[in-house]
Amino acid sequence: MTPSATSTSTPLSPNTFDALGLLPALCQAAQRGGLARPTEIQKTGIPALLEGRDVLLPSQTGTGKTAAFVLPALQKLAALKEHEGHDTPSIPRVLILEPTRDLAMQTAGVCRQLGRQLPIRTRVVCGGVSRDQQERALADGADIIVATHGRLLETVERGELILSEIIYLVLDEADRLLDEEFSASMTALVPYLADRPQTVFCSATLPEPVMALAKKVTRNPVRVEIAEDNLTPRRLTQRAIFVEEDEKETLLKQIAAHHLPEGRCILFVKTKQRADAIARFMRRCGANAHSLHGGQTPGERKKALARFQNNTGNVLVTTDIAARGLDIDDIQMVVNVDLPPKPDTYVHRIGRTARAGRKGRALSFIPLNERTILRDIEQHINHRIRIVTAETLDR
């Protein structure tokens, strides 16, 4: 039974975490973590998860999705600890699967931050971490495993991790499971998992192939939805400019000279080679720019993000590796130097700015032969993006 979050008889506001049925320690941790009040998906998702229901969560950025599945997991673990005794050795009961190492690290950080008052251990199992270090950490006990598919499968097959007691499974960015690599790893992991754990299925969109997958791994799920007009942040100004490929550097030079914000700016491009080249070009234009992409080692990516977050670099030129999940505060502007091929990727990209009620700007470069992509994006977000010129960029 879920522990009661409060004993007061005073009616609770639906806009507080207390009203969702969370323990006082978790409500306090949420407030200290900057979560002043629950988001719309937290209001629906958290009570359903505390009741033991499977849930389909939207994974649009800025919706509070991670806390929506982490807080109920922590509460369930706290109840188990209370029932079994705090001296009982920690065994994995919660498994959170992420598509990338960076997302796994960030999600583990949220678990530790929100669960700091509880006797709960979070471990990360992913590439880029020493196997010996990982093995020692697991030997010390783990309640929550945050993992990427490939390294998790290797660890389980080597007998270093038992997943048969998992009661709560999160498939984050689950639409990525349709990719052949992720699908193969997940299929191989199924025999090692407990039969039918409570499942949280997170996906930015739910087209038929993704819904078919969701039906396979969930039972009678609660589907949490956000209003169509909330697909993009409300305080985000979206603009587009028609520019041919050979004119993009000229426009970037103008942006570097006159339009870069004092805070942070992200430039999205389509390839890792282009990310390095555009970062070099922006530095020649006087911007403090760094590149971030999948061709870098985990250490190189960590350093690039640290420079960006510490304001020693205010421009990050990146591929879509930074479109999902990276939690970087106060990004004031996003520029799509190259358009993404899919509208939902556009939503993820521009969702890096205008977070937590702040204002933000998004500018997209549109070659004339990609006008149909712009129309698809506008239809997807149900919003007409204003076209500007080089002379009216600030209007």
N, C-alpha and C positions, 0 to 999 in steps of 0.2 A: 504494500500500500504506500502511496506517495506521502511523505511526511508533510504535515501542515505547515504552511509558510508563516502563519500568524494565528494568534489566539484572540485577537480583538474582535469585538462584535460590530465595530464601526464599518459601514459599507466601504469597500475599497474602490478607488477609481480604476476603470479599465485601462487608464493610461499609465499605470505603475506596474513594475515587475512583481510586486507583492500580489497583485490581483490575479496574476497568471498561475499562482500556486507554487512559486519558487521559495526555497529556504531563505531565511534572512541573510545568511552568509553569502549566498549567491546574489541576492538583490544588492547587497553592499558592494560586492565585487564588480557587478555590472556598473554601478554608479561610479566607483573609483576608476573603472575602465573607460569612462566618458559616455556611457549609455544612460542618458538622462531619463528617457522613457522608451517603452517598447515600440518598435516599428510595426507596421501593419502585418507583415508576415510573422513577426514574433508573437503578436497577439493571438493569431490563429494557430501557428505551428507549435508553440511551446505547450499550451494546454493539451493539444492532441497527442504530442509525444509523451507527455507525462502520464497520459491515460494508457499508453502502450500501443497507440495506433501507428501504422506505417504512414509516412507523409511524403508527398511530392512537393518540394520547395523550389520556387524560382531562384535562379542564381544570378540575376542581374546585380551588378555591383551597387553598393550603397544601400541595399535593402535590409542589412542586418542578418543575412542568411547564416553566417558562421556561428554567431551567438545563438541563433534560433535552434541549431542542433547541438551545440556544445553544452548549453545550460541544462537541458533535460538529461543529457548523458551524465553530467556531474552529479545531478540530484539522484539519479538511479544508482550510481556508484556509492554515493553517501549512504543511501538506504541499505545497500548490500553490506557495506562496512559495519553499519550499526547492528545489522542482524547477525553477521558472521563473527563480529569481534574485530577490533582494530589491529590485533596482533596476528590475524590470519595473513599468510603470505599473499602478496599481490599477484594475481593472475590476470591476463588480458580478458576484459569483458566488453570493451568498446573498441571497434576498429573503424578508422576513418581512412578511406582510400582517396588519394589525390593524384591527378595526372602528372604533376611535376614536383621536383624536389623543392623549388621555391615555395609553392603552395603548401606542401607538407610542413615546411619549417614555420610558415606563418600561422597555419592552423594549430600547430603544436604550441606556438606562443600564446594563442588565444586560450587554449585549454589550460595552460599554466597560469595565465593571468587571472582567469575567472575562477579557477579552482585553488587559488593560493591558500585559502583558509581551510581546505579540506585535505585529509591524508590520502591524496590521490597522485599516482605517478604517471606521467606522460612520457612515452618514448617514441623516437622517430626512427623509422626503418626506411632508408632510401639511399640511392646512389650518391656518391660524393662524400660519404661518411666512412671512416675506417671500419672495416669489418670487426677488428679486435675491440675497438671502442664500443661498437654497437653490441657485440656479444656480451661485454662486461656490463653494459647498461641493462640489457635484458635479464642477465643473471641476477641483478639486484631487485628484480620484480617490476612489473608494469601493470597498470590498470587500463590505460588508454594507449593504443598503438595508432600512430599516424604514419601512413606508409604510401609509397609508390608501388605499383603493381609488380614490376620486375624484381626489385630487391626483396620485396615481401615474399614472393614465390620462392626465390633462392633460399631465403632464411628458413622458410617453413620446410622446404624439401631437405635441408640440411639438419633438420630436427632441433633447431635453435629456438623455435617459437611454436607454441601450441595454440590453435585458434578454436578448439572444440568447445570452449566455454564462452565464446562471444555471444552476447545477448543484444547488442546494439550495433548496427552496421550503417555507416554513412558512405554513400557513393557520391562524392562531390564531383561536379562537372561531368555528370554521368553520360551526357551526350558524346563525350570522348570515347566511351566504351564501344561505340560503333566502329572506331578505328580498328583495323586488323590487329595491331600489336596489343592494344589494351584488351580487346575481346579474347585473344588467345590466352593472355595471362589470367584473366578473370575466370575463364572456363577451367583452367588448370587449378585455380585456388578453391573452387567450389567444394571439392571433396574434403578439404581440410577444415571447412567452416562448420559451425554448429548448424543444425537443421533449422531454417527459417527464423533467424534473429529478427528483432524489430528493425525495420529498414527505413532509412531516410534517403530519398532519391532526389538529387539536386540537378537541375538542368535549366539552361537559359531559355530554351524553347522546347516545346513538346510536339514536334511533328510526328506523323504516324510511325516511322521507324523507331523513334525514341520512346513513344508511348507503348509500342509493342514490347520493347525491352523492359519498361517500367512494370508492365503487367506480369512479366515473368518473375521479377524479383521482389514484388510487393504483394500484399494481400489487402484488398479493400481499402486502399490508401485514402487519406484526406488530402485533397488537392488544394494547396494554398496558391492563390492567384493574386496578382497585382493589376490594378487598372491599366488598360492599354495606354492611356495618356501618361502613365507614370513610368513607361519603359525607359525614358531618359530623365535625368534630374530636372526639377522644375526651374531651378535658378541658373540653368545652362543656356547660354546664347550660342545658337548654331548658325554658322555661315559657310558658304561654299564659294569658290572662285574658279572660273574656267581658265585653265592654263595648260598649254601643251608640255610634253615631257621635256623638251629642250629649253623651256622657259622656267622650269621649277627652281633651278639654282638662283636665277636672278630674283625671283620672288622671295626665296629664302634669305637672300642677302638683304632685301628690303625689310623683311620681318626682323632679322637680327639687328638691323640699325635702328628701327623705329617702333617696333610693335611687340618685342619680347617683354613679358611682365617682369617685375622685380623678383617675384617668387619663381616657382618651378614651372617648367614647360616640358611636355613630352612630344617628340616627333615620331610618328609611326611610319615605317617603311616596310617593303615587302621581302627583303632578303638580308641575310647577315652581312654580306659583302657591301650592300648598299648602306647598311647602318654604320659601318666603319667609315665609308667614304663620306657620307653626309655629316657625320660627327667631325671629321677632319675639316670639311668645308666650313662648317659653322664656327670652328675654332679660328680658321683663317679670317672669318668675318667678325671676329672679336667676341664670340659667345664662349662661355665656359661649358663646353659640351663633352659628353661621354657617350659611348655606345654600350648597348646591352643586347645580347642575342644568344641563341643556343649553341653557337660555335665556340663560345668562351668556356673556360673551365668554371666549375662552381665558385672557386676562389676569385676569379676575375669578375664574375657577375656580382659576387658579394661586395667587392671593392667598388665597382661602378655604382651600385645602389647606395653604398655608404657615402660616397662623395656626393651623390645627388641628394640624399636625405640630410646630409650635414651642411648643405648649401655651399660646398666647395665646387660644385658644378650645378648650374641652374637649368641646363638643357640635357635631356636624356633622349638619345636617338635609338630607337628600339624596334624590333620586330614584334609580332603578336605574342611573344613570350611574356610581355608586360601588359597584355590586354586583359588578362584575367587574374584576379586575386591579389595582386600586389597592393599592400596597404601602405601607401605613401601619402602623408598629410599635405594638404594645402597645395595641390597642383592647380595652377590658375589658368593654364591654357593647354589644349591638345591640338596638334596639327596632324591631319592625315595627309602626309606628303604623297603617299600611295594609298589609293582606296582599298579597303578590304574587299574580298570577293563575295562575302556574305553579310547581309544586314545585321545579323545578331552579333557578328564580330565588331561592327561599327558601334553597336550599343555598348559592348564591353570596353572598347577603346575610349569613347568619350566619357564613359562612366568613371574614368580616373579623376575627372575634375568635377567641381560643383558638388562635393560630398559634404555630409553633415550640415546641410543648410547653407553652405557657402556659395558664392557666385563663381561662375567659371565660363570659359569660352572654348568653343571648338571650331576649327577651320579646316575645311577639306579642299584639296586640290583636285579639280575635275577635268581631265582631258576630254575633249569633245566626244571621243569614241567610247567614253565610259558614262555618258549621260544616263543610259538605261540602269546602271548600278545605282546612281543617285535616285532615280525614280523608285527603284525597289526599296531603297533605304527609307525614303519618305513614306511609302506605303506601309512599311513594317512598323515604323514608329508613330504613324498617324500624325505627322507634322511636316509642314512645308518648310524646307530649309531656304533661308534667304540667300540669294545670289548677290555677291558684292564684286567690286573691281579692286585693282591695286590702289586706286585713289580713295576708295571708300571702305577700307578694311576695318576702320574703327567705328563705323556707323551701325 
